[in-house]
Amino acid sequence: YEAFSKNLKLGVHEDSTNRNKIAKLLRYHTTKSGDEQVSLEDYVGRMTDKQPGIYYVTGESKRSVETSPFLEKL
């Protein structure tokens, strides 16, 4: 995934014809996934009924996001 992740992310923005297909290939770090990355489909499948939505933080690196003041400890 590391070899193609930048291309996939660009493809989601630039290739409107295949956007939905490419989006299914994207992977994300979560507060509970550790070093593993998960698909949006897997993440939504693990959500509890009590979780009101999906919140996200962007940053230059995983480390900068982990130390962001906008991230609550869960």
All heavy atoms as a GROMACS GRO file, in nm:
protein
  598
    1TYR      N    1   0.082  -0.119   0.000
    1TYR     CA    2   0.000   0.000   0.000
    1TYR      C    3   0.087   0.126   0.000
    1TYR      O    4   0.052   0.223  -0.065
    1TYR     CB    5  -0.095  -0.002   0.120
    1TYR     CG    6  -0.190   0.114   0.120
    1TYR    CD1    7  -0.302   0.113   0.039
    1TYR    CD2    8  -0.167   0.225   0.199
    1TYR    CE1    9  -0.390   0.219   0.037
    1TYR    CE2   10  -0.254   0.332   0.198
    1TYR     CZ   11  -0.366   0.329   0.116
    1TYR     OH   12  -0.451   0.434   0.114
    2GLU      N   13   0.197   0.121   0.072
    2GLU     CA   14   0.284   0.239   0.080
    2GLU      C   15   0.333   0.282  -0.058
    2GLU      O   16   0.349   0.401  -0.084
    2GLU     CB   17   0.403   0.212   0.171
    2GLU     CG   18   0.368   0.217   0.318
    2GLU     CD   19   0.490   0.202   0.407
    2GLU    OE1   20   0.597   0.251   0.366
    2GLU    OE2   21   0.477   0.142   0.514
    3ALA      N   22   0.356   0.188  -0.147
    3ALA     CA   23   0.409   0.220  -0.279
    3ALA      C   24   0.308   0.298  -0.364
    3ALA      O   25   0.347   0.376  -0.450
    3ALA     CB   26   0.449   0.092  -0.351
    4PHE      N   27   0.179   0.278  -0.341
    4PHE     CA   28   0.078   0.338  -0.428
    4PHE      C   29  -0.018   0.433  -0.356
    4PHE      O   30  -0.108   0.488  -0.420
    4PHE     CB   31  -0.003   0.228  -0.497
    4PHE     CG   32   0.080   0.141  -0.586
    4PHE    CD1   33   0.119   0.015  -0.545
    4PHE    CD2   34   0.121   0.187  -0.710
    4PHE    CE1   35   0.197  -0.065  -0.627
    4PHE    CE2   36   0.198   0.108  -0.793
    4PHE     CZ   37   0.237  -0.019  -0.752
    5SER      N   38  -0.004   0.454  -0.227
    5SER     CA   39  -0.102   0.533  -0.152
    5SER      C   40  -0.115   0.676  -0.205
    5SER      O   41  -0.226   0.729  -0.215
    5SER     CB   42  -0.071   0.533  -0.002
    5SER     OG   43   0.053   0.598   0.024
    6LYS      N   44  -0.004   0.739  -0.240
    6LYS     CA   45  -0.012   0.876  -0.292
    6LYS      C   46  -0.088   0.881  -0.425
    6LYS      O   47  -0.167   0.972  -0.449
    6LYS     CB   48   0.127   0.936  -0.308
    6LYS     CG   49   0.192   0.969  -0.176
    6LYS     CD   50   0.326   1.037  -0.194
    6LYS     CE   51   0.386   1.063  -0.056
    6LYS     NZ   52   0.513   1.133  -0.066
    7ASN      N   53  -0.064   0.782  -0.509
    7ASN     CA   54  -0.136   0.776  -0.637
    7ASN      C   55  -0.284   0.752  -0.617
    7ASN      O   56  -0.367   0.810  -0.688
    7ASN     CB   57  -0.077   0.668  -0.727
    7ASN     CG   58   0.064   0.700  -0.770
    7ASN    OD1   59   0.101   0.816  -0.784
    7ASN    ND2   60   0.145   0.597  -0.788
    8LEU      N   61  -0.318   0.667  -0.522
    8LEU     CA   62  -0.459   0.642  -0.493
    8LEU      C   63  -0.528   0.768  -0.442
    8LEU      O   64  -0.640   0.800  -0.483
    8LEU     CB   65  -0.474   0.528  -0.392
    8LEU     CG   66  -0.435   0.389  -0.440
    8LEU    CD1   67  -0.432   0.290  -0.324
    8LEU    CD2   68  -0.529   0.342  -0.549
    9LYS      N   69  -0.462   0.839  -0.353
    9LYS     CA   70  -0.520   0.962  -0.298
    9LYS      C   71  -0.539   1.067  -0.406
    9LYS      O   72  -0.642   1.136  -0.409
    9LYS     CB   73  -0.432   1.015  -0.185
    9LYS     CG   74  -0.434   0.925  -0.063
    9LYS     CD   75  -0.332   0.970   0.040
    9LYS     CE   76  -0.320   0.868   0.152
    9LYS     NZ   77  -0.216   0.904   0.247
   10LEU      N   78  -0.443   1.079  -0.496
   10LEU     CA   79  -0.458   1.172  -0.608
   10LEU      C   80  -0.569   1.126  -0.702
   10LEU      O   81  -0.647   1.207  -0.752
   10LEU     CB   82  -0.327   1.183  -0.686
   10LEU     CG   83  -0.217   1.266  -0.621
   10LEU    CD1   84  -0.088   1.254  -0.702
   10LEU    CD2   85  -0.259   1.412  -0.610
   11GLY      N   86  -0.577   0.996  -0.724
   11GLY     CA   87  -0.679   0.942  -0.813
   11GLY      C   88  -0.820   0.970  -0.766
   11GLY      O   89  -0.910   0.994  -0.848
   12VAL      N   90  -0.842   0.969  -0.636
   12VAL     CA   91  -0.974   0.999  -0.582
   12VAL      C   92  -1.017   1.140  -0.622
   12VAL      O   93  -1.133   1.165  -0.651
   12VAL     CB   94  -0.976   0.981  -0.428
   12VAL    CG1   95  -1.098   1.044  -0.366
   12VAL    CG2   96  -0.969   0.834  -0.392
   13HIS      N   97  -0.923   1.232  -0.626
   13HIS     CA   98  -0.954   1.370  -0.661
   13HIS      C   99  -0.959   1.393  -0.812
   13HIS      O  100  -1.040   1.472  -0.860
   13HIS     CB  101  -0.850   1.465  -0.599
   13HIS     CG  102  -0.858   1.469  -0.451
   13HIS    ND1  103  -0.957   1.536  -0.384
   13HIS    CD2  104  -0.780   1.413  -0.356
   13HIS    CE1  105  -0.939   1.521  -0.255
   13HIS    NE2  106  -0.832   1.448  -0.235
   14GLU      N  107  -0.873   1.327  -0.885
   14GLU     CA  108  -0.856   1.359  -1.027
   14GLU      C  109  -0.934   1.270  -1.122
   14GLU      O  110  -0.965   1.311  -1.234
   14GLU     CB  111  -0.707   1.353  -1.063
   14GLU     CG  112  -0.627   1.459  -0.990
   14GLU     CD  113  -0.478   1.449  -1.017
   14GLU    OE1  114  -0.435   1.356  -1.088
   14GLU    OE2  115  -0.404   1.535  -0.966
   15ASP      N  116  -0.969   1.149  -1.082
   15ASP     CA  117  -1.036   1.055  -1.173
   15ASP      C  118  -1.182   1.037  -1.130
   15ASP      O  119  -1.217   0.944  -1.059
   15ASP     CB  120  -0.962   0.921  -1.171
   15ASP     CG  121  -1.015   0.822  -1.273
   15ASP    OD1  122  -1.119   0.850  -1.336
   15ASP    OD2  123  -0.952   0.716  -1.288
   16SER      N  124  -1.267   1.126  -1.176
   16SER     CA  125  -1.407   1.122  -1.134
   16SER      C  126  -1.480   0.997  -1.181
   16SER      O  127  -1.572   0.951  -1.115
   16SER     CB  128  -1.481   1.248  -1.180
   16SER     OG  129  -1.477   1.257  -1.322
   17THR      N  130  -1.436   0.940  -1.291
   17THR     CA  131  -1.500   0.819  -1.343
   17THR      C  132  -1.480   0.700  -1.250
   17THR      O  133  -1.570   0.620  -1.229
   17THR     CB  134  -1.444   0.785  -1.483
   17THR    OG1  135  -1.462   0.898  -1.568
   17THR    CG2  136  -1.513   0.664  -1.542
   18ASN      N  137  -1.360   0.690  -1.193
   18ASN     CA  138  -1.327   0.574  -1.107
   18ASN      C  139  -1.318   0.609  -0.959
   18ASN      O  140  -1.267   0.530  -0.880
   18ASN     CB  141  -1.194   0.514  -1.154
   18ASN     CG  142  -1.206   0.456  -1.292
   18ASN    OD1  143  -1.288   0.369  -1.316
   18ASN    ND2  144  -1.126   0.506  -1.385
   19ARG      N  145  -1.366   0.725  -0.921
   19ARG     CA  146  -1.354   0.773  -0.783
   19ARG      C  147  -1.405   0.672  -0.680
   19ARG      O  148  -1.337   0.642  -0.582
   19ARG     CB  149  -1.428   0.905  -0.768
   19ARG     CG  150  -1.416   0.965  -0.630
   19ARG     CD  151  -1.472   1.105  -0.627
   19ARG     NE  152  -1.378   1.190  -0.702
   19ARG     CZ  153  -1.414   1.290  -0.780
   19ARG    NH1  154  -1.540   1.320  -0.796
   19ARG    NH2  155  -1.324   1.361  -0.845
   20ASN      N  156  -1.522   0.618  -0.699
   20ASN     CA  157  -1.578   0.524  -0.601
   20ASN      C  158  -1.497   0.396  -0.591
   20ASN      O  159  -1.479   0.342  -0.482
   20ASN     CB  160  -1.724   0.493  -0.633
   20ASN     CG  161  -1.814   0.612  -0.610
   20ASN    OD1  162  -1.784   0.698  -0.527
   20ASN    ND2  163  -1.924   0.619  -0.684
   21LYS      N  164  -1.448   0.348  -0.704
   21LYS     CA  165  -1.365   0.226  -0.703
   21LYS      C  166  -1.234   0.250  -0.630
   21LYS      O  167  -1.188   0.167  -0.551
   21LYS     CB  168  -1.337   0.179  -0.845
   21LYS     CG  169  -1.459   0.128  -0.917
   21LYS     CD  170  -1.424   0.091  -1.059
   21LYS     CE  171  -1.546   0.048  -1.137
   21LYS     NZ  172  -1.515   0.018  -1.277
   22ILE      N  173  -1.172   0.365  -0.658
   22ILE     CA  174  -1.044   0.398  -0.595
   22ILE      C  175  -1.062   0.421  -0.446
   22ILE      O  176  -0.980   0.378  -0.364
   22ILE     CB  177  -0.980   0.521  -0.663
   22ILE    CG1  178  -0.946   0.489  -0.809
   22ILE    CG2  179  -0.854   0.564  -0.588
   22ILE    CD1  180  -0.906   0.610  -0.891
   23ALA      N  181  -1.170   0.488  -0.408
   23ALA     CA  182  -1.194   0.519  -0.267
   23ALA      C  183  -1.202   0.393  -0.181
   23ALA      O  184  -1.160   0.393  -0.065
   23ALA     CB  185  -1.322   0.601  -0.252
   24LYS      N  186  -1.251   0.285  -0.238
   24LYS     CA  187  -1.259   0.159  -0.163
   24LYS      C  188  -1.122   0.101  -0.131
   24LYS      O  189  -1.108   0.018  -0.042
   24LYS     CB  190  -1.342   0.057  -0.240
   24LYS     CG  191  -1.488   0.094  -0.246
   24LYS     CD  192  -1.567  -0.008  -0.325
   24LYS     CE  193  -1.713   0.035  -0.332
   24LYS     NZ  194  -1.794  -0.063  -0.404
   25LEU      N  195  -1.020   0.146  -0.204
   25LEU     CA  196  -0.883   0.097  -0.181
   25LEU      C  197  -0.808   0.178  -0.076
   25LEU      O  198  -0.702   0.135  -0.030
   25LEU     CB  199  -0.805   0.100  -0.313
   25LEU     CG  200  -0.861   0.015  -0.426
   25LEU    CD1  201  -0.784   0.042  -0.554
   25LEU    CD2  202  -0.858  -0.132  -0.389
   26LEU      N  203  -0.859   0.295  -0.040
   26LEU     CA  204  -0.790   0.380   0.058
   26LEU      C  205  -0.789   0.317   0.196
   26LEU      O  206  -0.883   0.246   0.234
   26LEU     CB  207  -0.856   0.518   0.064
   26LEU     CG  208  -0.845   0.602  -0.062
   26LEU    CD1  209  -0.926   0.731  -0.045
   26LEU    CD2  210  -0.701   0.634  -0.095
   27ARG      N  211  -0.684   0.343   0.271
   27ARG     CA  212  -0.670   0.292   0.407
   27ARG      C  213  -0.636   0.406   0.500
   27ARG      O  214  -0.571   0.502   0.461
   27ARG     CB  215  -0.559   0.185   0.414
   27ARG     CG  216  -0.585   0.063   0.327
   27ARG     CD  217  -0.703  -0.016   0.379
   27ARG     NE  218  -0.736  -0.133   0.299
   27ARG     CZ  219  -0.829  -0.137   0.206
   27ARG    NH1  220  -0.896  -0.029   0.176
   27ARG    NH2  221  -0.855  -0.248   0.141
   28TYR      N  222  -0.677   0.393   0.627
   28TYR     CA  223  -0.663   0.500   0.724
   28TYR      C  224  -0.612   0.446   0.856
   28TYR      O  225  -0.645   0.334   0.896
   28TYR     CB  226  -0.799   0.567   0.749
   28TYR     CG  227  -0.869   0.609   0.624
   28TYR    CD1  228  -0.955   0.522   0.556
   28TYR    CD2  229  -0.848   0.734   0.570
   28TYR    CE1  230  -1.019   0.561   0.440
   28TYR    CE2  231  -0.913   0.774   0.453
   28TYR     CZ  232  -0.998   0.686   0.390
   28TYR     OH  233  -1.060   0.724   0.274
   29HIS      N  234  -0.535   0.527   0.927
   29HIS     CA  235  -0.500   0.497   1.065
   29HIS      C  236  -0.616   0.542   1.152
   29HIS      O  237  -0.681   0.643   1.122
   29HIS     CB  238  -0.374   0.573   1.108
   29HIS     CG  239  -0.249   0.524   1.044
   29HIS    ND1  240  -0.188   0.408   1.083
   29HIS    CD2  241  -0.175   0.573   0.943
   29HIS    CE1  242  -0.080   0.389   1.009
   29HIS    NE2  243  -0.070   0.488   0.923
   30THR      N  244  -0.644   0.469   1.257
   30THR     CA  245  -0.748   0.508   1.352
   30THR      C  246  -0.689   0.509   1.492
   30THR      O  247  -0.578   0.460   1.514
   30THR     CB  248  -0.868   0.411   1.348
   30THR    OG1  249  -0.829   0.286   1.409
   30THR    CG2  250  -0.916   0.386   1.207
   31THR      N  251  -0.762   0.564   1.586
   31THR     CA  252  -0.714   0.568   1.724
   31THR      C  253  -0.704   0.428   1.784
   31THR      O  254  -0.634   0.409   1.882
   31THR     CB  255  -0.805   0.654   1.813
   31THR    OG1  256  -0.940   0.606   1.802
   31THR    CG2  257  -0.799   0.800   1.772
   32LYS      N  258  -0.772   0.331   1.725
   32LYS     CA  259  -0.770   0.196   1.781
   32LYS      C  260  -0.700   0.094   1.693
   32LYS      O  261  -0.689  -0.022   1.728
   32LYS     CB  262  -0.914   0.152   1.808
   32LYS     CG  263  -0.980   0.246   1.906
   32LYS     CD  264  -1.102   0.190   1.966
   32LYS     CE  265  -1.142   0.289   2.073
   32LYS     NZ  266  -1.269   0.300   2.111
   33SER      N  267  -0.650   0.136   1.576
   33SER     CA  268  -0.591   0.038   1.485
   33SER      C  269  -0.441   0.020   1.504
   33SER      O  270  -0.382  -0.066   1.439
   33SER     CB  271  -0.619   0.079   1.340
   33SER     OG  272  -0.552   0.198   1.305
   34GLY      N  273  -0.379   0.101   1.589
   34GLY     CA  274  -0.236   0.088   1.611
   34GLY      C  275  -0.160   0.122   1.484
   34GLY      O  276  -0.184   0.224   1.421
   35ASP      N  277  -0.067   0.034   1.446
   35ASP     CA  278   0.012   0.057   1.324
   35ASP      C  279  -0.060   0.010   1.198
   35ASP      O  280  -0.017   0.039   1.087
   35ASP     CB  281   0.147  -0.014   1.334
   35ASP     CG  282   0.238   0.053   1.436
   35ASP    OD1  283   0.222   0.174   1.458
   35ASP    OD2  284   0.324  -0.017   1.492
   36GLU      N  285  -0.169  -0.063   1.215
   36GLU     CA  286  -0.245  -0.112   1.100
   36GLU      C  287  -0.332  -0.001   1.043
   36GLU      O  288  -0.372   0.091   1.113
   36GLU     CB  289  -0.334  -0.229   1.142
   36GLU     CG  290  -0.259  -0.350   1.192
   36GLU     CD  291  -0.177  -0.417   1.083
   36GLU    OE1  292  -0.227  -0.428   0.969
   36GLU    OE2  293  -0.063  -0.455   1.111
   37GLN      N  294  -0.361  -0.012   0.915
   37GLN     CA  295  -0.454   0.081   0.851
   37GLN      C  296  -0.579   0.003   0.812
   37GLN      O  297  -0.571  -0.116   0.781
   37GLN     CB  298  -0.391   0.144   0.728
   37GLN     CG  299  -0.273   0.232   0.762
   37GLN     CD  300  -0.215   0.298   0.638
   37GLN    OE1  301  -0.257   0.272   0.526
   37GLN    NE2  302  -0.118   0.383   0.657
   38VAL      N  303  -0.693   0.069   0.815
   38VAL     CA  304  -0.820   0.002   0.785
   38VAL      C  305  -0.894   0.077   0.675
   38VAL      O  306  -0.874   0.196   0.655
   38VAL     CB  307  -0.909  -0.009   0.910
   38VAL    CG1  308  -0.843  -0.092   1.018
   38VAL    CG2  309  -0.946   0.128   0.963
   39SER      N  310  -0.980   0.005   0.607
   39SER     CA  311  -1.065   0.068   0.505
   39SER      C  312  -1.181   0.139   0.575
   39SER      O  313  -1.216   0.109   0.690
   39SER     CB  314  -1.119  -0.037   0.409
   39SER     OG  315  -1.213  -0.121   0.475
   40LEU      N  316  -1.241   0.231   0.505
   40LEU     CA  317  -1.358   0.300   0.560
   40LEU      C  318  -1.471   0.201   0.585
   40LEU      O  319  -1.539   0.209   0.687
   40LEU     CB  320  -1.403   0.411   0.465
   40LEU     CG  321  -1.522   0.494   0.511
   40LEU    CD1  322  -1.494   0.563   0.643
   40LEU    CD2  323  -1.560   0.595   0.405
   41GLU      N  324  -1.487   0.106   0.497
   41GLU     CA  325  -1.590   0.003   0.513
   41GLU      C  326  -1.570  -0.077   0.641
   41GLU      O  327  -1.665  -0.101   0.716
   41GLU     CB  328  -1.591  -0.090   0.391
   41GLU     CG  329  -1.700  -0.193   0.394
   41GLU     CD  330  -1.700  -0.280   0.269
   41GLU    OE1  331  -1.616  -0.260   0.180
   41GLU    OE2  332  -1.786  -0.369   0.263
   42ASP      N  333  -1.446  -0.118   0.669
   42ASP     CA  334  -1.416  -0.191   0.792
   42ASP      C  335  -1.441  -0.104   0.915
   42ASP      O  336  -1.495  -0.150   1.015
   42ASP     CB  337  -1.272  -0.242   0.794
   42ASP     CG  338  -1.249  -0.355   0.695
   42ASP    OD1  339  -1.348  -0.418   0.651
   42ASP    OD2  340  -1.132  -0.379   0.661
   43TYR      N  341  -1.401   0.023   0.907
   43TYR     CA  342  -1.420   0.114   1.019
   43TYR      C  343  -1.568   0.130   1.050
   43TYR      O  344  -1.610   0.119   1.166
   43TYR     CB  345  -1.358   0.251   0.988
   43TYR     CG  346  -1.369   0.347   1.103
   43TYR    CD1  347  -1.273   0.350   1.203
   43TYR    CD2  348  -1.477   0.433   1.113
   43TYR    CE1  349  -1.284   0.437   1.309
   43TYR    CE2  350  -1.489   0.521   1.219
   43TYR     CZ  351  -1.392   0.522   1.317
   43TYR     OH  352  -1.404   0.607   1.423
   44VAL      N  353  -1.648   0.156   0.949
   44VAL     CA  354  -1.792   0.174   0.969
   44VAL      C  355  -1.854   0.045   1.024
   44VAL      O  356  -1.941   0.050   1.110
   44VAL     CB  357  -1.860   0.218   0.838
   44VAL    CG1  358  -2.012   0.214   0.849
   44VAL    CG2  359  -1.813   0.357   0.798
   45GLY      N  360  -1.806  -0.068   0.978
   45GLY     CA  361  -1.857  -0.196   1.027
   45GLY      C  362  -1.829  -0.219   1.175
   45GLY      O  363  -1.905  -0.290   1.243
   46ARG      N  364  -1.724  -0.158   1.228
   46ARG     CA  365  -1.688  -0.174   1.370
   46ARG      C  366  -1.752  -0.068   1.459
   46ARG      O  367  -1.743  -0.076   1.581
   46ARG     CB  368  -1.537  -0.167   1.387
   46ARG     CG  369  -1.463  -0.286   1.334
   46ARG     CD  370  -1.320  -0.290   1.385
   46ARG     NE  371  -1.259  -0.159   1.398
   46ARG     CZ  372  -1.154  -0.116   1.329
   46ARG    NH1  373  -1.098  -0.195   1.241
   46ARG    NH2  374  -1.104   0.004   1.348
   47MET      N  375  -1.812   0.034   1.400
   47MET     CA  376  -1.872   0.142   1.480
   47MET      C  377  -1.986   0.088   1.566
   47MET      O  378  -2.062   0.002   1.522
   47MET     CB  379  -1.927   0.253   1.389
   47MET     CG  380  -1.823   0.338   1.324
   47MET     SD  381  -1.890   0.457   1.204
   47MET     CE  382  -1.993   0.559   1.308
   48THR      N  383  -1.997   0.140   1.686
   48THR     CA  384  -2.108   0.104   1.773
   48THR      C  385  -2.225   0.196   1.745
   48THR      O  386  -2.210   0.303   1.684
   48THR     CB  387  -2.069   0.116   1.921
   48THR    OG1  388  -2.045   0.254   1.950
   48THR    CG2  389  -1.946   0.034   1.954
   49ASP      N  390  -2.343   0.158   1.791
   49ASP     CA  391  -2.461   0.241   1.773
   49ASP      C  392  -2.449   0.373   1.849
   49ASP      O  393  -2.515   0.470   1.816
   49ASP     CB  394  -2.586   0.167   1.819
   49ASP     CG  395  -2.618   0.047   1.730
   49ASP    OD1  396  -2.577   0.049   1.612
   49ASP    OD2  397  -2.684  -0.047   1.778
   50LYS      N  398  -2.364   0.374   1.951
   50LYS     CA  399  -2.348   0.495   2.033
   50LYS      C  400  -2.254   0.598   1.970
   50LYS      O  401  -2.248   0.711   2.014
   50LYS     CB  402  -2.294   0.457   2.171
   50LYS     CG  403  -2.390   0.373   2.251
   50LYS     CD  404  -2.331   0.336   2.385
   50LYS     CE  405  -2.424   0.244   2.462
   50LYS     NZ  406  -2.368   0.207   2.590
   51GLN      N  407  -2.180   0.558   1.867
   51GLN     CA  408  -2.088   0.651   1.802
   51GLN      C  409  -2.166   0.740   1.706
   51GLN      O  410  -2.224   0.691   1.609
   51GLN     CB  411  -1.978   0.575   1.727
   51GLN     CG  412  -1.873   0.667   1.669
   51GLN     CD  413  -1.755   0.590   1.610
   51GLN    OE1  414  -1.735   0.473   1.639
   51GLN    NE2  415  -1.679   0.657   1.528
   52PRO      N  416  -2.170   0.872   1.732
   52PRO     CA  417  -2.255   0.961   1.653
   52PRO      C  418  -2.202   0.990   1.512
   52PRO      O  419  -2.277   1.033   1.426
   52PRO     CB  420  -2.258   1.089   1.735
   52PRO     CG  421  -2.130   1.088   1.812
   52PRO     CD  422  -2.101   0.943   1.840
   53GLY      N  423  -2.075   0.969   1.488
   53GLY     CA  424  -2.019   0.999   1.357
   53GLY      C  425  -1.872   0.966   1.351
   53GLY      O  426  -1.817   0.905   1.442
   54ILE      N  427  -1.809   1.007   1.243
   54ILE     CA  428  -1.666   0.986   1.223
   54ILE      C  429  -1.599   1.122   1.224
   54ILE      O  430  -1.638   1.212   1.150
   54ILE     CB  431  -1.639   0.914   1.090
   54ILE    CG1  432  -1.705   0.777   1.089
   54ILE    CG2  433  -1.488   0.902   1.066
   54ILE    CD1  434  -1.697   0.706   0.955
   55TYR      N  435  -1.500   1.136   1.309
   55TYR     CA  436  -1.423   1.260   1.318
   55TYR      C  437  -1.281   1.230   1.273
   55TYR      O  438  -1.230   1.122   1.295
   55TYR     CB  439  -1.424   1.312   1.462
   55TYR     CG  440  -1.564   1.333   1.513
   55TYR    CD1  441  -1.628   1.236   1.588
   55TYR    CD2  442  -1.632   1.450   1.483
   55TYR    CE1  443  -1.757   1.254   1.633
   55TYR    CE2  444  -1.760   1.470   1.528
   55TYR     CZ  445  -1.823   1.372   1.603
   55TYR     OH  446  -1.952   1.391   1.647
   56TYR      N  447  -1.217   1.328   1.210
   56TYR     CA  448  -1.082   1.304   1.161
   56TYR      C  449  -0.995   1.427   1.178
   56TYR      O  450  -1.044   1.539   1.190
   56TYR     CB  451  -1.084   1.260   1.014
   56TYR     CG  452  -1.140   1.365   0.920
   56TYR    CD1  453  -1.056   1.456   0.857
   56TYR    CD2  454  -1.276   1.373   0.895
   56TYR    CE1  455  -1.106   1.552   0.771
   56TYR    CE2  456  -1.327   1.469   0.809
   56TYR     CZ  457  -1.242   1.557   0.747
   56TYR     OH  458  -1.291   1.652   0.663
   57VAL      N  459  -0.866   1.403   1.183
   57VAL     CA  460  -0.765   1.507   1.192
   57VAL      C  461  -0.664   1.478   1.082
   57VAL      O  462  -0.626   1.363   1.061
   57VAL     CB  463  -0.695   1.505   1.330
   57VAL    CG1  464  -0.584   1.607   1.336
   57VAL    CG2  465  -0.794   1.525   1.442
   58THR      N  466  -0.620   1.580   1.013
   58THR     CA  467  -0.517   1.562   0.912
   58THR      C  468  -0.388   1.626   0.960
   58THR      O  469  -0.390   1.715   1.045
   58THR     CB  470  -0.558   1.625   0.778
   58THR    OG1  471  -0.576   1.765   0.796
   58THR    CG2  472  -0.685   1.563   0.725
   59GLY      N  473  -0.276   1.580   0.907
   59GLY     CA  474  -0.148   1.636   0.946
   59GLY      C  475  -0.037   1.586   0.856
   59GLY      O  476  -0.059   1.501   0.769
   60GLU      N  477   0.081   1.638   0.879
   60GLU     CA  478   0.196   1.602   0.796
   60GLU      C  479   0.247   1.462   0.822
   60GLU      O  480   0.308   1.400   0.736
   60GLU     CB  481   0.309   1.703   0.819
   60GLU     CG  482   0.276   1.840   0.767
   60GLU     CD  483   0.390   1.939   0.787
   60GLU    OE1  484   0.503   1.895   0.818
   60GLU    OE2  485   0.366   2.058   0.772
   61SER      N  486   0.224   1.412   0.943
   61SER     CA  487   0.270   1.277   0.977
   61SER      C  488   0.177   1.218   1.082
   61SER      O  489   0.099   1.288   1.146
   61SER     CB  490   0.413   1.282   1.033
   61SER     OG  491   0.412   1.348   1.159
   62LYS      N  492   0.187   1.086   1.098
   62LYS     CA  493   0.106   1.019   1.199
   62LYS      C  494   0.141   1.073   1.338
   62LYS      O  495   0.054   1.096   1.420
   62LYS     CB  496   0.129   0.868   1.193
   62LYS     CG  497   0.043   0.791   1.290
   62LYS     CD  498   0.067   0.642   1.281
   62LYS     CE  499  -0.012   0.571   1.388
   62LYS     NZ  500   0.025   0.433   1.403
   63ARG      N  501   0.268   1.096   1.361
   63ARG     CA  502   0.313   1.148   1.490
   63ARG      C  503   0.254   1.286   1.519
   63ARG      O  504   0.210   1.313   1.630
   63ARG     CB  505   0.467   1.153   1.493
   63ARG     CG  506   0.523   1.206   1.622
   63ARG     CD  507   0.505   1.104   1.734
   63ARG     NE  508   0.555   1.163   1.858
   63ARG     CZ  509   0.495   1.149   1.973
   63ARG    NH1  510   0.387   1.077   1.985
   63ARG    NH2  511   0.545   1.204   2.080
   64SER      N  512   0.252   1.374   1.420
   64SER     CA  513   0.197   1.508   1.443
   64SER      C  514   0.047   1.502   1.473
   64SER      O  515  -0.004   1.580   1.552
   64SER     CB  516   0.225   1.600   1.324
   64SER     OG  517   0.150   1.562   1.211
   65VAL      N  518  -0.022   1.408   1.412
   65VAL     CA  519  -0.164   1.393   1.439
   65VAL      C  520  -0.187   1.336   1.579
   65VAL      O  521  -0.276   1.379   1.651
   65VAL     CB  522  -0.230   1.304   1.332
   65VAL    CG1  523  -0.372   1.267   1.370
   65VAL    CG2  524  -0.228   1.375   1.197
   66GLU      N  525  -0.104   1.239   1.618
   66GLU     CA  526  -0.119   1.178   1.751
   66GLU      C  527  -0.100   1.278   1.864
   66GLU      O  528  -0.157   1.263   1.971
   66GLU     CB  529  -0.018   1.064   1.768
   66GLU     CG  530  -0.050   0.942   1.685
   66GLU     CD  531   0.060   0.837   1.689
   66GLU    OE1  532   0.177   0.871   1.717
   66GLU    OE2  533   0.028   0.720   1.663
   67THR      N  534  -0.020   1.381   1.840
   67THR     CA  535   0.006   1.480   1.944
   67THR      C  536  -0.076   1.607   1.925
   67THR      O  537  -0.053   1.707   1.993
   67THR     CB  538   0.156   1.517   1.946
   67THR    OG1  539   0.194   1.567   1.818
   67THR    CG2  540   0.241   1.396   1.982
   68SER      N  541  -0.171   1.604   1.833
   68SER     CA  542  -0.254   1.721   1.806
   68SER      C  543  -0.342   1.754   1.927
   68SER      O  544  -0.401   1.665   1.988
   68SER     CB  545  -0.345   1.695   1.685
   68SER     OG  546  -0.441   1.796   1.672
   69PRO      N  547  -0.354   1.881   1.961
   69PRO     CA  548  -0.442   1.920   2.071
   69PRO      C  549  -0.590   1.899   2.038
   69PRO      O  550  -0.674   1.901   2.126
   69PRO     CB  551  -0.411   2.068   2.093
   69PRO     CG  552  -0.353   2.115   1.964
   69PRO     CD  553  -0.284   1.996   1.904
   70PHE      N  554  -0.620   1.876   1.911
   70PHE     CA  555  -0.758   1.854   1.870
   70PHE      C  556  -0.804   1.710   1.888
   70PHE      O  557  -0.920   1.679   1.875
   70PHE     CB  558  -0.778   1.893   1.723
   70PHE     CG  559  -0.748   2.037   1.698
   70PHE    CD1  560  -0.633   2.075   1.632
   70PHE    CD2  561  -0.834   2.136   1.742
   70PHE    CE1  562  -0.604   2.208   1.607
   70PHE    CE2  563  -0.806   2.269   1.720
   70PHE     CZ  564  -0.692   2.305   1.653
   71LEU      N  565  -0.710   1.621   1.918
   71LEU     CA  566  -0.742   1.480   1.935
   71LEU      C  567  -0.767   1.451   2.082
   71LEU      O  568  -0.680   1.471   2.166
   71LEU     CB  569  -0.627   1.393   1.882
   71LEU     CG  570  -0.649   1.244   1.880
   71LEU    CD1  571  -0.757   1.208   1.779
   71LEU    CD2  572  -0.522   1.172   1.843
   72GLU      N  573  -0.885   1.403   2.113
   72GLU     CA  574  -0.918   1.365   2.250
   72GLU      C  575  -0.865   1.226   2.277
   72GLU      O  576  -0.861   1.141   2.189
   72GLU     CB  577  -1.068   1.366   2.272
   72GLU     CG  578  -1.133   1.501   2.259
   72GLU     CD  579  -1.283   1.493   2.280
   72GLU    OE1  580  -1.331   1.392   2.334
   72GLU    OE2  581  -1.351   1.588   2.242
   73LYS      N  582  -0.828   1.202   2.399
   73LYS     CA  583  -0.788   1.067   2.438
   73LYS      C  584  -0.914   0.982   2.452
   73LYS      O  585  -1.007   1.018   2.521
   73LYS     CB  586  -0.711   1.067   2.570
   73LYS     CG  587  -0.579   1.137   2.560
   73LYS     CD  588  -0.487   1.061   2.469
   73LYS     CE  589  -0.353   1.132   2.455
   73LYS     NZ  590  -0.270   1.074   2.356
   74LEU      N  591  -0.914   0.870   2.382
   74LEU     CA  592  -1.032   0.782   2.386
   74LEU      C  593  -1.004   0.658   2.467
   74LEU      O  594  -0.900   0.608   2.474
   74LEU     CB  595  -1.071   0.744   2.243
   74LEU     CG  596  -1.102   0.862   2.153
   74LEU    CD1  597  -1.129   0.813   2.010
   74LEU    CD2  598  -1.224   0.937   2.202
   0.00000   0.00000   0.00000
